[in-house]
Structures are given as structure tokens and as C-alpha cells.
Amino acid sequence: MATARRWTLRAEHTNYTVRLSPDGPWAELEAWGPTGVEDGPSALDWSRRTHFITPADAAPAEYLPYGLRPFTGSELIAGRPGDQRGVWWEFDGAEEGEEGSLRLAFTDHVLGLRTVLCYEVVPGTDVILRWTELTATRGELRLERLDSAAVNIPVTGAARLTCLTGQWSQEFQRTQLDLPRGTFTMGSTQGVPGHAYAPWLAMQDGADGTAAGGGPAYGIALEWSGNWHITAEAEPGGLVRVRAGRVPHEGAVLLAPGETLTTPRLACAFSPDGLDGLSRVWHRYERRLSGERLHRPRKVLYNSWEATGFDVDAAGQLELAKAAADIGAELFVVDDGWFTGRTDDTGGLGDWYPDPAAFPQGFGRFVDDIRGLGLDFGLWVEPEAISPGSRLYAEHPEWTYRIEDRPARLVRNQLLLDLGRTDVQDFVIGTLDRLLTAYDISYLKWDMNRPPTERGRAGTPPDARLDLDAEHVAGYLRVLDHLRATHPDVTVEGCAGGGARIEHATVARTDVVWPSDNTAPLDRLAIQYGFLHAHAPHVMSSWVTDAPGIFDPRPRSLAFRFVNAMCGVLGIGADLRAWSPDERAEAAGWIARYKDVRETIHQGDVHLLGTPGDPTYGVQYDDPRAGRTVVAALGTGRLDGAPLLPGRPDRLRLCGLDPEARYHDAGSDRTYSGAHLLHHGLPFTWSEGHDAELVVLRRR
């Protein structure tokens, strides 16, 4: 809805109001928050007194170029090649769509640049998508910065920022910091979002006492599979302004006359219910990204990697498959090591043919034998990688990233294919089509284990207009789109050395993602806690394994490992041949319980109950239509047999229940009032032999 030069976008419970600034030719945020927030004076308005800065530098602008905003950070830096930089534009009209979309156009006639700020409400959610379209209307342009959007947050004190940080095997660590003044930035130039930071940020007003995650929360997430940045600036006028976008590998992008560049989409979310409520906004959005595939059950898988490593042969894999089928697994995935030349990580990548020595009766017979056990069959691939000793490299060395007259650096004993080339894309598509057509494969795990280093293209003239990062992303997405269209019944798992490439472009084109290579119980608990802040449980693949802790080696029971893994999409990666009959029987029981509740886990409303640093931590899943609540409760503290509180059990307060309703736990045959569960919580007494429970409550 527009009033003069003011527009309001209406999401499910959120309004977002933009106006044309009275101070200059730019759009600025007037209000963002719960429905009706725009009725009243804007909390982002300012005194108009500026000293040593311009009005554009002080404004809560939605997007401004260097030129108009010279001092406090701009979203766009553009100019003609070899000429001075700077954009000075004029407002060129607004276009409103019927279903919550808005386009605001600005034109610099001297430079020859048309900039369109794009907005779109995602139906049924509190997410608004923002992106920018940049068109060269006259000559060639050089874009040194091309962010997707700027997001303004009014604060009365230091801004509380929550981000997800880490490293390989320690991804998605929830990290919080206060930003009273200055700049915080994070990102990646590794060709993927990376292990160090997720392209996701939550913002709150620190004056609201948000240490525990309460208070209204604003969030952004960048939909981009390549290089990126998110930068938050606490500005002198009491505003936090966050800019986000892709980062060109070459330092700039050249835009040809008449060409339009569309930036990645930035998803912007709001919840009045703090970080916990914001997580549910993101979960609902990712369910929309999954579409109808959300309702396909994520099958319990067994993956053989941690049991066998590269030592893959038909007999050993079938032995594991029989054990997996006996405990109730529904899918068997052969990981790395199944193809010719892959006895270790020094060879084989690129030559994607089953090793005849490992499968003497043929790979097709092996797949049929797996399926004869009642299991679906899946396969690991790393389509972007190539081994220097492979036949593919001998035939096409020019397909790898390389800089002429410079050595090619090996990472993990491999090189990386230039997936921005259409011939490389066609090779990958042809390879995957061949495998999926020749064999009865219903699951594909796509891995990527090294960043691009010497990022050049063979045979390219020095004056070529390259945008290698964007071209690789486009090639990656083209292949995933092909898999979706041509093999719609194949489940695709996204992985990049664990969680290095998890963002909304990947989530929209895969069925599950692999958050981390670290499967140890308490380490994984912290990873999943952070992951669920940003991503939905139906995309979170999690395994039960024998792995000891890397960062937290305290032992935990088999029950703990199962309940923890059941918080997402359950998998098993342990060496079942070494498990006792009692352990296998216990596992079968947990798998049966998981199958009974997985629909609630994958599609229910999620509440994170405490943190992994608490002695009792839990995840609650609610399905109001079925009247069912599932609680995964985990004891994370000392397990020495002593009660956590002398003489009393520990308690886990639940959220979001009807205080006047009654809830029955068939496992303990207890009935609780909603008020009791909200105020006192579920009781748990942990001990060395009892450190996890799965509680299923039925509303009566």
C-alpha cells in the first residue's frame, strides 16, 4: 500500500514501510516491526543536524551509492573504466505489484546507470526479500561494490549482534557481541560461504536486555553460494546499518552497455519473540523453499564412511547394509572410495566409474543386492574436484582453475574444476545423468572439499571481462536445477567439507545439508544448536557414530547420540559390525521411535530450550493440529549419579503450550497441566547411565 511517496509491505505479522526521503533522492526505512508499527512517528527519524557528514550519511537509507553517501559506507561504488567513481542519481518512479512486491527506480543520466531496488514479501512468512538490479544504459561500467541491500535497525543502546562462527568441524557456533560504535564485518573469499562464518546475522537492541535471546529480533540471510560479506556499522546517530552482498573475486565487475546485473537476494526477517521466535521465522521460510518436497519423509540413512573410509568393497558394504537394515535404516549410502583410482585421497576424482576390483560382480549387481535388503541406495560424489593423476585431467587440464605460468597448488591433494565453464557444467551433468540412469540410485551426496586458490581461466586474454565467482555459482546452481528437473525422485544432500556451503540458494535446491564433519555427541550438540537458529530441522542431516569428541571429549550414551541426531534428519555412521546385540536392539528401538515422530520434528514449531552450556538442554517440537509435542531432552553436565540440585531433579521449562490444556506423557503415564509445564517444566534426573530422553506429549 502506498501513500504519496510512502509504501508499506505487509508480511504475515510484520509491516515494512519505506518512504522517499525528504532530504534527497533516496529511499529510507520508516518502520519495520509488528503489524501497525508504522502508525506513529518513525523511530528512525533524526534531527537533521549534521557536522562533517552529509544528510545522506546520516539517513536510514535503503541503498545509496558512493557519491551521494561519501563517508559512512555505501552499497554501490560504480564508474566508467579509467574514470572517476561516483553515482548521483534521481528518483525515476515506483512500481507496486499485487502480491506484496515493490520496485523503486533511480537513474544517473550522466553516468548511464539505472538502479532498481526490489522488494518481495514471501507469502505466509515474516520474510521480505530484497535485491538490486543494475543496468548500464550508455557505456561500459565498472562496479567495485554491488551490495544487495542495506538494513537499518533502531537501537537505544549498544546493538546486540548474534552470528554463527567457527571453523572446519566446529561450524555454527552461536556467537554474540555488543556493538556500541564502529564496524563489525564477516564474510568469505573462499568461493563458498565457508566454515568461519555463516551468511546470517541477527540484531537486537542491547538496551532490551537481550542476553538470553529475548526482545524483538531482526535477521538477515544472504542467498549466495560464493564470496560474500555482511558488515554492521553502529553509526553516530544511534542507528545500526547492515550492508550485505557478494564480493567479486576480481575486485570489480564490468557491466556492458545494455546489460543488467541482478544481485543475490537478501532475506530480511523479524520476530517480536527474540532469537527463538526468529528461528521459527527462518524455519517456516525454508519449508516454503522446500515446497512439496517438504512432505516427502527424510529416510533414515546409513552412511559407511566412518566405518570403512576408503576401504570400500562389495562384501564389506553388504555386511554393513544388512546390519543397517536389521535396525530399521531405510537408505544405504556409499561414501568416498567407490570409484576407480580412489584408494586414498590422492587419486580418482574426475573419473567417476565404479572400481571393478571393489565390485567384482558389477556395480549394478551390488546396488540390486542393497535394494534386495529393502534399502534405498545412495552415492557420494564430489563433482567440482579433480585429481592431477586422473584420466580427466590428462584429457582436459584447461578445465581446472589456473593462472598461466604459475604453479597449481594442491589442497587435499586435488584441484578444482572451473564450473563457470559451460563445457565443465555439461561434463558434470553428463556424469551425474549417466550414474543416475545406469544404476538405481535414489540419493546423492554432493561434497566439495577445497576452496579455489589460483583462480584464473586457461586461455583467457588479459582484457577478458571475467566474473569467476559468479560464474561458478551459476554453474553450480545450473547443475542442481538440472538434477531437480531431470531426476525429481533423487534426494540431494548438500555438503562442502561439512557446513561450508549452506545458504538459501543451496537449501532451495537440495533436500538436506550436512552441517559438519564432526559427529561427536557434545561437539555436534553445539553445532546443531547454532544451526537451528538459522535453518530448519528438516534440512539438518545428523548421524549417530562412534566418534569421540574433538572439542568436548566427555563420553555420552548411545541414547544421547540418538536423541541428539533425531533433532534433525536421522542417520547412522557407526561401524555396526562392532556393536553388541544389545546396542543394535537399542538402536532399533530409537529408530522406530524416530519414525513415529519425524513428521512433527520436521514440520512442527521449534523452541530451543536453554543452551548446550546448561546442565539440561532441550529442543521442543509442536504440531498444534495433531495436538502433539515432542521434547528431545539432553543432560550435558556431570554424570556422576548425584542429582543436579540436592534432592530434586532438574527441570526443562517448555514454551508455547496452552496453560489451560492438559498434556499426557504415555512413556511415564503422567499428565501435566500446560501451566505446570510452562512454569515448572518437565523433570529429569540424569545419571551415568541415563543422559537423554525423548518425551512425547499428547494434548487432551
C-alpha positions in Angstrom: 0.0 0.0 0.0 1.4 3.4 -1.0 0.6 6.9 0.4 2.1 9.6 -1.7 5.8 8.6 -1.6 5.5 6.0 1.2 5.0 2.3 0.7 4.1 -0.4 3.2 4.9 -4.1 2.6 2.7 -6.4 4.7 4.0 -9.8 5.7 2.2 -12.4 7.8 2.6 -10.5 11.1 5.1 -7.8 10.0 4.9 -4.5 8.3 7.8 -2.8 6.5 7.4 0.8 5.5 9.7 2.6 3.0 9.5 6.3 2.0 11.2 8.6 -0.4 13.4 10.7 1.8 12.5 14.4 2.3 16.3 15.1 2.4 17.3 13.8 -1.0 16.8 11.3 -3.9 16.9 8.1 -1.9 14.6 5.6 -0.2 14.8 5.1 3.5 13.2 2.9 6.1 10.4 4.5 8.1 9.3 1.5 10.2 9.8 -2.3 10.4 8.2 -4.5 13.0 4.8 -5.9 14.1 1.7 -5.0 12.1 0.8 -1.4 12.8 4.3 -0.3 13.7 4.1 2.4 11.0 1.3 4.2 12.8 3.2 6.9 14.7 6.4 8.9 14.4 9.3 6.9 12.9 11.8 5.6 15.4 14.5 6.1 12.7 13.8 9.8 12.3 16.7 12.2 13.1 17.3 15.8 13.9 18.7 16.8 10.5 21.7 18.3 12.3 24.9 17.1 10.7 28.5 18.0 11.3 31.2 16.9 8.8 28.8 14.5 7.2 26.0 14.9 4.7 22.3 14.2 5.2 22.7 11.0 3.1 25.4 9.8 5.5 23.0 10.1 8.5 19.9 8.8 6.9 18.4 5.3 7.4 18.8 4.7 3.7 17.8 1.5 2.0 20.6 1.7 -0.6 22.9 4.5 -1.5 25.9 4.9 -3.9 29.3 6.3 -3.2 28.9 9.9 -4.4 25.7 10.6 -2.6 26.9 8.9 0.6 30.7 9.6 0.7 31.6 9.0 4.4 29.6 6.4 6.3 29.6 3.4 3.9 27.8 2.9 0.6 26.3 -0.1 -1.1 27.3 0.8 -4.6 30.6 2.0 -6.0 30.5 2.5 -9.8 32.1 4.5 -12.5 33.4 4.2 -16.1 36.6 2.2 -16.5 39.5 4.5 -16.1 37.3 7.4 -14.9 36.3 8.8 -11.5 34.0 6.8 -9.4 30.7 8.1 -8.1 26.9 7.9 -8.7 24.5 10.8 -8.3 21.0 9.7 -9.2 17.4 10.9 -9.4 14.3 9.1 -8.4 12.7 7.5 -11.5 9.5 6.0 -10.3 7.9 3.3 -8.3 6.1 0.1 -9.4 3.9 -1.9 -7.0 2.9 -5.5 -7.5 -0.4 -7.0 -6.4 1.2 -9.6 -4.1 3.5 -7.6 -1.9 6.2 -6.5 -4.3 7.8 -3.1 -4.8 10.3 -1.7 -7.3 11.9 1.7 -6.7 14.0 3.1 -9.7 16.8 5.6 -9.6 18.8 6.8 -12.6 22.1 8.6 -13.1 21.8 10.0 -16.6 25.3 11.3 -16.7 27.0 8.0 -15.8 24.4 5.9 -17.6 23.2 3.7 -14.7 19.7 2.7 -13.7 19.4 1.1 -10.3 16.2 -0.6 -9.2 15.6 -1.6 -5.5 13.4 -4.7 -5.4 11.2 -5.9 -2.6 9.1 -9.0 -2.3 7.0 -10.4 0.6 7.2 -14.2 0.9 3.6 -15.3 1.5 2.8 -17.0 4.8 6.0 -15.8 6.4 7.6 -12.8 8.1 10.3 -12.7 5.5 10.8 -9.9 2.9 13.3 -10.5 0.1 15.4 -7.6 -1.1 17.8 -7.3 -4.1 19.0 -4.7 -6.6 19.1 -4.6 -10.4 21.9 -2.6 -12.0 21.6 -1.7 -15.7 24.3 0.1 -17.8 22.2 2.4 -20.1 25.1 4.0 -22.0 28.7 2.9 -22.0 30.5 0.2 -20.1 30.5 0.5 -16.3 32.9 -0.8 -13.6 31.2 -1.9 -10.4 33.6 -2.1 -7.5 30.9 -2.7 -4.9 27.5 -4.1 -5.6 25.7 -5.0 -2.4 22.2 -6.4 -2.3 20.7 -4.1 0.3 21.2 -2.1 3.5 19.1 -2.9 6.6 18.5 -0.3 9.3 17.9 -1.2 12.9 16.9 1.4 15.5 18.7 0.9 18.8 18.8 2.9 22.1 22.0 1.4 23.3 24.7 -0.9 22.0 23.4 -3.3 19.3 23.4 -6.9 20.3 24.6 -8.9 17.2 24.3 -12.7 17.0 26.2 -14.6 14.3 27.3 -18.1 13.6 31.0 -18.6 13.6 33.6 -21.4 13.7 36.0 -23.4 11.7 36.0 -26.8 10.0 34.5 -29.4 12.4 33.2 -26.5 14.6 30.7 -24.7 12.4 27.6 -22.8 13.5 28.9 -21.7 17.0 26.4 -19.2 18.2 28.4 -16.0 19.0 27.2 -12.8 20.4 28.8 -9.4 20.7 27.7 -5.8 21.6 28.4 -3.1 19.1 28.2 0.3 20.8 30.1 2.1 18.0 32.2 1.2 15.0 32.1 -1.6 12.4 31.8 -5.4 12.5 32.3 -7.4 9.4 32.4 -11.0 8.4 32.4 -12.9 5.1 34.3 -15.3 2.9 36.6 -15.2 -0.2 36.9 -19.0 -0.4 34.4 -19.4 -3.3 31.8 -20.7 -0.8 30.2 -19.2 2.3 32.9 -21.0 4.3 33.3 -22.7 7.7 34.3 -19.5 9.6 31.0 -17.5 9.3 27.5 -18.3 8.1 25.9 -15.6 5.8 23.4 -14.9 8.6 23.1 -12.2 11.2 20.5 -11.4 13.9 20.3 -7.9 15.5 18.6 -6.7 18.7 18.6 -3.6 20.9 21.0 -4.4 23.6 19.1 -2.0 25.9 16.3 -4.5 25.9 18.3 -7.0 28.0 18.7 -9.5 25.2 21.5 -11.6 26.7 19.2 -14.6 26.9 17.8 -14.1 23.4 14.7 -12.2 24.3 13.5 -8.9 22.9 12.4 -8.2 19.3 14.9 -9.7 16.8 15.7 -8.7 13.3 17.6 -11.1 11.0 19.2 -11.2 7.5 20.4 -14.1 5.4 22.2 -13.8 2.1 21.2 -16.2 -0.7 24.6 -16.7 -2.3 26.9 -19.7 -2.7 30.1 -17.8 -3.4 32.2 -14.9 -1.9 30.2 -12.6 0.4 30.3 -10.1 3.2 28.0 -8.8 5.9 29.0 -5.5 7.5 27.3 -3.9 10.5 28.0 -0.3 11.4 26.9 1.4 14.6 26.6 5.0 13.3 26.9 8.2 15.3 23.1 8.9 15.1 22.1 5.9 17.1 21.4 3.6 14.2 22.8 0.2 13.2 23.0 -0.1 9.5 23.9 -3.5 8.0 25.1 -4.0 4.4 25.3 -7.3 2.7 26.2 -8.7 -0.7 28.5 -10.7 -2.9 32.2 -9.9 -3.3 33.7 -10.1 -6.8 36.8 -12.2 -7.0 38.4 -9.8 -9.4 37.7 -6.8 -7.3 35.1 -5.4 -9.7 32.5 -6.4 -12.3 32.4 -4.9 -15.7 28.9 -4.2 -17.0 28.5 -4.0 -20.8 26.1 -1.4 -22.4 22.5 -2.6 -22.1 23.5 -5.4 -19.6 21.6 -5.8 -16.3 23.2 -7.4 -13.2 20.9 -8.8 -10.5 22.4 -9.0 -7.0 21.8 -12.0 -4.7 18.6 -11.9 -2.7 18.8 -10.8 0.9 16.1 -12.3 3.1 15.1 -10.0 5.9 13.1 -11.4 8.9 11.5 -10.0 12.1 10.1 -11.6 15.2 8.9 -10.0 18.4 9.8 -13.2 20.3 13.6 -12.9 20.3 16.1 -15.2 18.7 13.9 -18.3 19.4 11.0 -16.7 17.6 13.3 -15.5 14.8 14.4 -19.1 14.3 10.8 -20.2 13.7 10.5 -17.5 11.0 13.5 -18.9 9.2 12.2 -22.5 9.6 8.9 -21.5 8.0 10.7 -19.8 5.2 12.9 -22.8 4.5 9.8 -25.0 4.4 8.5 -22.8 1.6 11.8 -23.2 -0.2 11.4 -27.0 0.0 7.9 -26.8 -1.5 6.2 -30.1 -2.0 9.4 -31.9 -1.3 8.9 -31.0 2.4 6.3 -33.7 2.7 8.5 -36.5 1.4 9.8 -38.3 4.5 13.5 -37.9 5.0 14.6 -41.6 5.3 16.8 -42.9 8.0 20.1 -43.4 6.3 23.2 -45.4 7.0 26.5 -44.0 5.6 29.5 -46.2 5.5 32.3 -43.6 5.6 33.2 -43.7 9.3 33.1 -47.5 9.3 35.3 -48.2 6.2 36.9 -45.0 4.9 38.4 -45.6 1.5 38.4 -49.4 2.1 35.3 -49.9 0.0 34.4 -53.3 -1.4 31.1 -55.1 -2.1 31.4 -57.7 0.6 32.2 -55.2 3.4 29.5 -52.8 2.3 26.9 -55.5 2.1 27.7 -56.7 5.6 27.1 -53.1 6.9 23.9 -52.8 4.8 22.5 -56.0 6.3 23.2 -54.7 9.8 21.7 -51.3 8.9 18.5 -52.9 7.5 18.2 -55.1 10.6 18.0 -52.0 12.9 15.5 -50.2 10.7 17.5 -48.0 8.4 15.8 -47.1 5.1 18.7 -45.9 2.9 22.3 -47.1 2.5 24.9 -44.5 1.2 28.3 -45.5 0.0 30.6 -42.5 0.6 34.1 -41.8 -0.8 36.2 -44.6 -2.2 33.8 -46.4 -4.6 35.3 -45.3 -7.9 38.4 -46.2 -9.9 41.7 -44.9 -8.5 40.3 -44.0 -5.2 42.3 -46.0 -2.6 43.2 -42.8 -0.8 42.6 -39.0 -1.3 45.4 -38.7 -3.9 43.6 -40.0 -6.9 40.4 -40.8 -8.8 38.5 -37.6 -8.6 37.1 -36.8 -12.1 37.0 -40.5 -13.2 33.5 -41.3 -11.9 33.3 -45.0 -12.8 32.8 -47.8 -10.2 36.0 -49.7 -9.3 35.7 -53.2 -10.9 38.1 -54.6 -8.3 35.9 -53.4 -5.5 32.7 -54.7 -7.2 33.8 -57.9 -9.0 30.2 -58.9 -9.9 29.4 -55.4 -11.2 28.2 -52.3 -9.6 24.7 -52.8 -10.8 24.5 -56.2 -9.1 25.9 -54.6 -5.9 23.1 -51.9 -6.0 20.5 -54.6 -6.6 21.8 -56.5 -3.6 21.4 -53.5 -1.4 17.9 -52.9 -2.7 17.1 -56.5 -2.1 17.6 -55.8 1.6 14.7 -53.3 1.5 17.1 -50.3 1.4 17.2 -47.4 -1.0 20.7 -46.7 -2.4 22.8 -43.5 -2.3 26.2 -42.4 -3.5 28.8 -39.8 -2.6 30.2 -37.6 -5.3 32.5 -34.5 -5.4 31.7 -33.2 -8.9 33.8 -30.0 -8.7 37.0 -31.8 -7.8 39.7 -33.4 -9.9 42.8 -35.4 -9.1 46.0 -34.5 -11.1 46.6 -38.2 -11.8 43.1 -38.7 -13.2 42.3 -39.5 -16.8 40.1 -36.4 -16.9 43.0 -34.1 -16.0 45.2 -35.7 -18.7 42.4 -35.0 -21.3 41.4 -31.6 -20.0 43.9 -29.8 -17.9 42.4 -26.5 -19.1 39.2 -27.3 -17.2 40.9 -26.5 -13.8 41.3 -23.1 -12.3 44.8 -22.0 -13.2 47.0 -18.9 -13.7 49.3 -19.1 -16.6 53.0 -19.5 -15.8 52.2 -20.1 -12.1 52.2 -23.4 -10.2 48.9 -25.1 -9.4 48.6 -25.6 -5.7 47.1 -28.8 -4.3 44.6 -28.7 -1.5 43.6 -32.1 -0.1 45.7 -33.5 -3.0 43.3 -32.2 -5.6 42.5 -29.3 -7.9 39.2 -27.6 -8.6 37.2 -27.6 -11.8 36.2 -24.3 -13.3 32.5 -24.8 -13.0 31.8 -21.4 -14.6 32.7 -23.0 -18.0 29.7 -24.4 -19.8 31.7 -27.4 -21.1 32.6 -28.3 -17.5 29.0 -28.0 -16.4 28.0 -30.2 -19.3 30.5 -32.8 -18.2 29.2 -32.8 -14.6 25.6 -33.0 -15.8 26.5 -35.9 -18.2 28.4 -37.7 -15.4 25.5 -37.5 -12.9 23.0 -38.4 -15.6 25.0 -41.5 -16.5 25.3 -42.7 -12.9 21.6 -42.0 -12.0 20.4 -43.6 -15.2 22.7 -46.7 -15.2 22.1 -47.5 -11.5 19.1 -47.4 -9.2 20.3 -44.5 -7.1 17.8 -42.5 -5.1 20.2 -40.4 -3.0 23.2 -38.3 -4.0 25.6 -36.6 -1.5 27.3 -33.7 -3.2 30.6 -32.8 -1.4 33.2 -30.1 -2.1 36.4 -30.2 -0.1 38.6 -27.4 -1.2 38.4 -23.7 -2.0 39.6 -22.2 -5.3 43.1 -20.9 -4.9 44.8 -19.9 -8.2 41.6 -18.6 -9.7 42.2 -17.9 -13.3 40.8 -19.4 -16.6 43.1 -21.0 -19.1 43.4 -19.3 -22.5 41.7 -16.1 -21.3 43.0 -12.9 -22.9 44.3 -10.3 -20.4 41.4 -7.9 -21.2 38.7 -10.5 -20.8 35.6 -9.5 -18.8 35.6 -12.3 -16.1 33.4 -12.7 -13.1 34.7 -16.1 -12.0 32.9 -16.3 -8.6 29.5 -15.5 -10.0 30.1 -17.8 -13.0 31.0 -20.7 -10.7 27.9 -20.1 -8.6 25.7 -20.0 -11.7 27.2 -23.3 -12.9 26.7 -25.0 -9.5 23.1 -23.9 -9.4 22.6 -24.9 -13.0 23.7 -28.5 -12.2 21.4 -28.6 -9.1 18.5 -27.3 -11.1 19.1 -30.0 -13.7 19.1 -32.7 -11.0 15.8 -31.3 -9.7 14.2 -31.2 -13.1 15.6 -34.4 -14.6 15.8 -36.7 -11.6 13.0 -35.3 -9.3 12.8 -38.5 -7.2 16.5 -38.4 -6.3 17.2 -36.9 -2.8 20.2 -34.5 -2.9 22.3 -33.8 0.2 24.5 -30.6 0.1 27.9 -30.8 1.7 31.2 -28.8 1.5 33.7 -30.3 3.9 30.9 -30.2 6.3 28.9 -26.9 6.6 30.9 -24.6 4.3 28.2 -24.1 1.7 24.8 -23.8 3.5 22.7 -20.8 2.4 19.3 -20.4 0.9 20.3 -21.0 -2.7 21.6 -24.4 -1.8 18.8 -25.1 0.7 16.2 -24.4 -2.1 17.8 -26.9 -4.4 18.7 -29.7 -2.0 16.7 -31.8 0.4 19.1 -32.0 3.3 22.5 -30.4 4.2 25.5 -31.7 6.2 26.2 -29.1 9.0 29.7 -30.5 10.0 32.0 -33.4 9.6 32.2 -33.5 13.4 29.8 -36.2 14.6 31.0 -36.4 18.3 28.0 -36.0 20.6 28.6 -32.9 22.6 30.5 -31.1 19.8 27.6 -31.9 17.5 25.1 -30.6 20.1 26.7 -27.1 20.0 26.8 -27.2 16.2 23.2 -28.1 15.9 22.1 -25.5 18.4 23.6 -22.8 16.3 22.4 -24.4 13.1 18.8 -24.4 14.3 18.9 -20.7 14.9 19.2 -20.2 11.1 18.0 -23.3 9.5 15.1 -25.8 9.7 15.3 -29.3 11.2 14.0 -31.0 8.1 17.3 -30.0 6.3 19.7 -30.9 9.1 21.3 -34.2 8.5 22.7 -35.7 11.7 24.4 -39.1 12.4 24.9 -41.4 15.3 28.5 -42.5 15.2 31.3 -43.9 17.4 33.3 -40.7 17.1 34.9 -39.3 20.3 34.7 -35.6 21.0 37.2 -33.3 19.3 36.5 -30.2 21.4 34.5 -31.8 24.2 35.5 -35.5 24.7 33.2 -36.2 27.6 31.5 -39.6 26.8 27.8 -39.8 26.2 25.4 -42.8 25.9 24.0 -44.3 22.8 20.7 -42.8 23.9 22.2 -39.4 23.9 23.6 -39.9 20.4 20.3 -41.0 19.1 18.2 -38.3 20.7 20.7 -35.6 19.6 20.6 -36.9 16.0 16.8 -37.2 16.0 16.6 -33.4 16.4 17.0 -33.3 12.6 17.2 -35.9 9.9 18.4 -39.1 11.5 21.4 -41.0 10.1 23.8 -43.7 11.4 27.5 -43.7 10.6 28.9 -46.0 13.2 30.6 -49.4 12.5 27.6 -51.6 13.2 29.8 -54.7 12.9 31.4 -53.7 16.2 28.1 -53.1 18.1 26.8 -55.7 20.5 23.4 -57.3 20.1 22.1 -55.1 23.0 23.4 -51.9 21.2 21.7 -53.0 18.0 18.5 -53.7 19.8 18.6 -50.3 21.5 19.3 -48.6 18.2 16.3 -50.4 16.5 14.1 -49.0 19.3 15.3 -45.5 18.8 14.8 -45.7 15.1 11.3 -46.9 15.5 10.5 -44.0 17.8 12.0 -41.5 15.4 9.9 -42.8 12.5 6.8 -42.2 14.7 7.7 -38.6 15.5 9.7 -37.4 12.5 6.8 -35.5 10.8 6.4 -33.4 14.0 10.2 -32.8 14.2 10.5 -31.8 10.5 7.3 -29.7 10.2 6.5 -28.6 13.8 7.2 -25.3 15.5 10.6 -25.4 17.2 11.6 -24.0 20.5 15.2 -24.1 21.7 15.1 -24.7 25.4 18.2 -23.3 27.1 21.7 -23.7 25.6 24.1 -26.7 25.4 26.0 -25.0 28.2 23.1 -25.6 30.6 23.1 -28.9 32.6 19.8 -29.8 30.8 19.2 -28.7 27.3 16.3 -29.5 25.0 14.6 -28.9 21.7 10.8 -28.8 21.6 8.7 -29.5 18.5 5.0 -28.7 18.4 2.3 -29.9 16.0 -0.8 -28.0 17.2 -3.1 -29.7 14.6 -2.2 -33.2 15.9 -2.1 -32.0 19.5 1.4 -33.5 19.8 4.6 -32.0 21.4 7.9 -33.8 21.1 10.8 -32.9 23.5 14.4 -34.0 23.0 16.0 -33.6 26.4 19.7 -34.0 26.9 21.8 -34.0 30.0 25.0 -32.1 29.2 26.6 -31.7 32.7 28.4 -34.1 35.0 27.0 -37.7 35.1 28.2 -38.9 38.4 24.9 -40.2 39.8 24.3 -37.1 42.0 21.2 -35.0 41.4 21.9 -31.7 39.8 20.0 -30.0 42.6 20.3 -31.8 46.0 17.2 -33.9 46.4 15.5 -32.5 43.3 15.5 -33.4 39.6 16.5 -30.8 37.0 13.6 -29.3 35.1 13.2 -28.1 31.5 10.5 -25.4 31.1 8.5 -25.8 27.9 7.2 -23.0 25.6 4.2 -22.1 23.6 1.7 -24.5 25.3 -1.9 -23.8 26.3 -1.7 -23.2 30.1 -5.3 -24.4 30.5 -4.8 -27.7 28.5 -3.6 -31.0 29.8 -0.7 -33.0 28.3 -0.2 -36.7 28.7 3.2 -38.4 28.6 2.5 -42.1 27.7 6.1 -43.0 28.4 5.8 -42.2 32.1 2.0 -42.3 32.2 1.9 -38.8 33.7 -0.4 -36.0 32.9 0.6 -32.4 33.3 -1.2 -29.1 33.0 0.1 -26.7 30.4 0.6 -24.2 33.2 2.8 -26.7 35.1 5.0 -27.4 32.0 5.3 -23.7 31.3 6.1 -22.7 34.8 7.9 -25.6 36.4 8.8 -27.8 33.4 9.4 -31.5 32.8 11.5 -33.2 35.4 14.7 -35.1 34.6 17.2 -36.9 36.8 20.4 -37.6 34.9 22.9 -40.2 35.8 25.9 -42.0 34.3 23.5 -44.5 32.6 20.8 -42.0 31.8 21.6 -38.8 30.0 18.8 -38.4 27.4 15.1 -38.7 27.0 12.6 -38.3 24.2 9.2 -37.2 25.6 6.1 -37.3 23.5 3.2 -35.3 25.0 -0.4 -35.6 23.7 -2.8 -32.8 24.3 -6.1 -33.9 26.0 
